[in-house]
Amino acid sequence: MSAGSNRGKGDKDPGNWKPPLQSYWCTYSRAWISVKATYRLTANPAEAEALSGMLDTCDA
């Protein structure tokens, strides 16, 4: 992630920001979910929907 892209992301969750490269969505969503699971964090509906859509880009 470039410095400019990181600044644009700020503290936004996947419901409000996605990596600019769609080819990275699968990796990003899996990493985000892993952190949420590790710390037993919940996701709001918009975040969960965005993550679901990003997971749809993963190869079967």
N, CA, C and O atoms as a DFTB+ gen file, in Angstrom:
240 C
 N C O
     1  1       0.849      -1.164       0.000
     2  2       0.000       0.000       0.000
     3  2       0.898       1.232       0.000
     4  3       1.837       1.321       0.791
     5  1       0.611       2.175      -0.883
     6  2       1.410       3.390      -0.948
     7  2       1.064       4.308       0.220
     8  3       0.030       4.139       0.865
     9  1       1.924       5.271       0.486
    10  2       1.676       6.212       1.581
    11  2       0.390       6.996       1.330
    12  3      -0.390       7.222       2.255
    13  1       0.170       7.409       0.092
    14  2      -1.043       8.158      -0.241
    15  2      -2.295       7.331      -0.044
    16  3      -3.301       7.827       0.465
    17  1      -2.238       6.067      -0.447
    18  2      -3.381       5.169      -0.265
    19  2      -3.648       4.937       1.209
    20  3      -4.803       4.899       1.634
    21  1      -2.595       4.782       1.991
    22  2      -2.747       4.571       3.424
    23  2      -3.362       5.797       4.097
    24  3      -4.212       5.660       4.976
    25  1      -2.938       6.993       3.688
    26  2      -3.522       8.214       4.248
    27  2      -5.002       8.308       3.886
    28  3      -5.810       8.746       4.704
    29  1      -5.364       7.903       2.675
    30  2      -6.760       7.935       2.245
    31  2      -7.625       6.976       3.037
    32  3      -8.800       7.247       3.287
    33  1      -7.044       5.855       3.432
    34  2      -7.777       4.862       4.200
    35  2      -8.042       5.366       5.611
    36  3      -9.152       5.223       6.123
    37  1      -7.038       5.949       6.236
    38  2      -7.197       6.416       7.610
    39  2      -7.631       5.278       8.508
    40  3      -7.040       4.198       8.483
    41  1      -8.664       5.516       9.299
    42  2      -9.159       4.483      10.212
    43  2     -10.482       3.912       9.731
    44  3     -11.283       3.422      10.528
    45  1     -10.708       3.976       8.422
    46  2     -11.968       3.479       7.855
    47  2     -11.988       1.961       7.806
    48  3     -10.965       1.319       7.569
    49  1     -13.166       1.399       8.032
    50  2     -13.326      -0.049       7.928
    51  2     -13.725      -0.402       6.493
    52  3     -13.984       0.496       5.693
    53  1     -13.779      -1.685       6.157
    54  2     -14.104      -2.081       4.783
    55  2     -15.471      -1.591       4.288
    56  3     -15.705      -1.551       3.080
    57  1     -16.360      -1.224       5.186
    58  2     -17.636      -0.661       4.754
    59  2     -17.485       0.723       4.163
    60  3     -18.365       1.200       3.446
    61  1     -16.364       1.373       4.465
    62  2     -16.119       2.739       4.002
    63  2     -14.886       2.884       3.125
    64  3     -14.649       3.957       2.571
    65  1     -14.099       1.828       2.991
    66  2     -12.881       1.898       2.179
    67  2     -12.503       0.494       1.728
    68  3     -12.595      -0.464       2.495
    69  1     -12.078       0.385       0.482
    70  2     -11.544      -0.868      -0.062
    71  2     -10.225      -0.557      -0.740
    72  3     -10.043       0.546      -1.256
    73  1      -9.299      -1.508      -0.749
    74  2      -8.047      -1.284      -1.466
    75  2      -8.339      -0.935      -2.933
    76  3      -9.249      -1.509      -3.531
    77  1      -7.589      -0.015      -3.508
    78  2      -7.853       0.381      -4.889
    79  2      -7.691      -0.758      -5.903
    80  3      -8.348      -0.757      -6.944
    81  1      -6.839      -1.709      -5.610
    82  2      -6.647      -2.847      -6.521
    83  2      -7.600      -3.980      -6.148
    84  3      -7.447      -4.603      -5.098
    85  1      -8.567      -4.242      -6.994
    86  2      -9.529      -5.304      -6.717
    87  2      -8.827      -6.656      -6.574
    88  3      -9.332      -7.543      -5.885
    89  1      -7.690      -6.817      -7.205
    90  2      -6.956      -8.076      -7.104
    91  2      -6.439      -8.324      -5.681
    92  3      -6.040      -9.444      -5.361
    93  1      -6.441      -7.310      -4.837
    94  2      -5.976      -7.435      -3.452
    95  2      -7.123      -7.626      -2.462
    96  3      -6.877      -7.891      -1.285
    97  1      -8.377      -7.498      -2.916
    98  2      -9.520      -7.564      -2.015
    99  2      -9.588      -8.861      -1.233
   100  3      -9.904      -8.836      -0.043
   101  1      -9.307      -9.985      -1.854
   102  2      -9.371     -11.279      -1.173
   103  2      -8.381     -11.311      -0.008
   104  3      -8.748     -11.647       1.118
   105  1      -7.139     -10.964      -0.284
   106  2      -6.097     -10.966       0.748
   107  2      -6.451     -10.002       1.872
   108  3      -6.328     -10.343       3.049
   109  1      -6.889      -8.802       1.512
   110  2      -7.228      -7.780       2.502
   111  2      -8.381      -8.233       3.391
   112  3      -8.308      -8.106       4.613
   113  1      -9.440      -8.757       2.791
   114  2     -10.602      -9.165       3.580
   115  2     -10.269     -10.331       4.506
   116  3     -10.734     -10.368       5.646
   117  1      -9.481     -11.267       4.036
   118  2      -9.086     -12.393       4.894
   119  2      -8.242     -11.916       6.072
   120  3      -8.413     -12.399       7.191
   121  1      -7.337     -10.977       5.829
   122  2      -6.512     -10.436       6.911
   123  2      -7.372      -9.673       7.910
   124  3      -7.184      -9.799       9.120
   125  1      -8.325      -8.875       7.400
   126  2      -9.216      -8.100       8.277
   127  2     -10.033      -9.039       9.168
   128  3     -10.159      -8.808      10.370
   129  1     -10.578     -10.084       8.578
   130  2     -11.389     -11.054       9.324
   131  2     -10.539     -11.783      10.353
   132  3     -11.007     -12.067      11.456
   133  1      -9.313     -12.084      10.008
   134  2      -8.409     -12.755      10.944
   135  2      -8.170     -11.901      12.184
   136  3      -8.195     -12.414      13.303
   137  1      -7.940     -10.613      11.999
   138  2      -7.734      -9.706      13.132
   139  2      -9.009      -9.633      13.972
   140  3      -8.953      -9.691      15.200
   141  1     -10.152      -9.506      13.307
   142  2     -11.430      -9.448      14.034
   143  2     -11.622     -10.710      14.877
   144  3     -12.043     -10.627      16.031
   145  1     -11.317     -11.866      14.311
   146  2     -11.495     -13.131      15.029
   147  2     -10.504     -13.251      16.182
   148  3     -10.870     -13.692      17.271
   149  1      -9.267     -12.866      15.950
   150  2      -8.239     -12.956      16.989
   151  2      -8.623     -12.164      18.225
   152  3      -8.437     -12.624      19.352
   153  1      -9.158     -10.969      18.008
   154  2      -9.503     -10.095      19.134
   155  2     -10.990     -10.130      19.489
   156  3     -11.471      -9.323      20.284
   157  1     -11.707     -11.079      18.887
   158  2     -13.145     -11.263      19.154
   159  2     -13.931      -9.964      18.973
   160  3     -14.742      -9.582      19.817
   161  1     -13.667      -9.300      17.851
   162  2     -14.335      -8.056      17.521
   163  2     -15.526      -8.329      16.601
   164  3     -15.524      -9.297      15.841
   165  1     -16.515      -7.487      16.675
   166  2     -17.692      -7.626      15.820
   167  2     -17.558      -6.721      14.599
   168  3     -16.695      -5.844      14.550
   169  1     -18.415      -6.946      13.628
   170  2     -18.467      -6.119      12.428
   171  2     -19.870      -5.537      12.298
   172  3     -20.859      -6.225      12.554
   173  1     -19.953      -4.264      11.900
   174  2     -21.265      -3.676      11.673
   175  2     -21.803      -4.189      10.327
   176  3     -21.040      -4.750       9.540
   177  1     -23.082      -4.009      10.056
   178  2     -23.660      -4.568       8.822
   179  2     -22.968      -4.110       7.531
   180  3     -22.763      -4.920       6.627
   181  1     -22.613      -2.842       7.435
   182  2     -21.948      -2.351       6.220
   183  2     -20.576      -3.001       6.051
   184  3     -20.185      -3.356       4.939
   185  1     -19.860      -3.151       7.140
   186  2     -18.537      -3.786       7.115
   187  2     -18.670      -5.254       6.703
   188  3     -17.909      -5.733       5.862
   189  1     -19.626      -5.963       7.286
   190  2     -19.835      -7.377       6.965
   191  2     -20.217      -7.559       5.498
   192  3     -19.746      -8.489       4.845
   193  1     -21.063      -6.681       4.983
   194  2     -21.467      -6.772       3.578
   195  2     -20.287      -6.518       2.648
   196  3     -20.117      -7.217       1.649
   197  1     -19.468      -5.513       2.979
   198  2     -18.287      -5.212       2.164
   199  2     -17.301      -6.379       2.191
   200  3     -16.744      -6.748       1.157
   201  1     -17.089      -6.956       3.366
   202  2     -16.173      -8.090       3.470
   203  2     -16.688      -9.280       2.664
   204  3     -15.916      -9.965       1.994
   205  1     -17.978      -9.518       2.734
   206  2     -18.571     -10.605       1.964
   207  2     -18.334     -10.411       0.470
   208  3     -17.978     -11.350      -0.241
   209  1     -18.536      -9.184       0.007
   210  2     -18.300      -8.892      -1.409
   211  2     -16.841      -9.059      -1.800
   212  3     -16.536      -9.547      -2.888
   213  1     -15.939      -8.654      -0.912
   214  2     -14.515      -8.816      -1.208
   215  2     -14.124     -10.293      -1.201
   216  3     -13.294     -10.721      -2.003
   217  1     -14.724     -11.078      -0.291
   218  2     -14.435     -12.515      -0.266
   219  2     -14.917     -13.205      -1.550
   220  3     -14.365     -14.230      -1.950
   221  1     -15.944     -12.643      -2.191
   222  2     -16.427     -13.198      -3.452
   223  2     -15.388     -13.124      -4.557
   224  3     -15.522     -13.801      -5.577
   225  1     -14.349     -12.307      -4.370
   226  2     -13.292     -12.199      -5.393
   227  2     -12.227     -13.274      -5.217
   228  3     -11.346     -13.411      -6.065
   229  1     -12.294     -14.040      -4.129
   230  2     -11.309     -15.098      -3.875
   231  2     -11.558     -16.281      -4.830
   232  3     -12.697     -16.601      -5.168
   233  1     -10.477     -16.901      -5.242
   234  2     -10.594     -18.106      -6.048
   235  2     -11.171     -19.225      -5.202
   236  3     -10.865     -19.337      -4.014
   237  1     -11.983     -20.030      -5.797
   238  2     -12.637     -21.134      -5.065
   239  2     -11.666     -22.208      -4.684
   240  3     -12.054     -23.200      -4.067
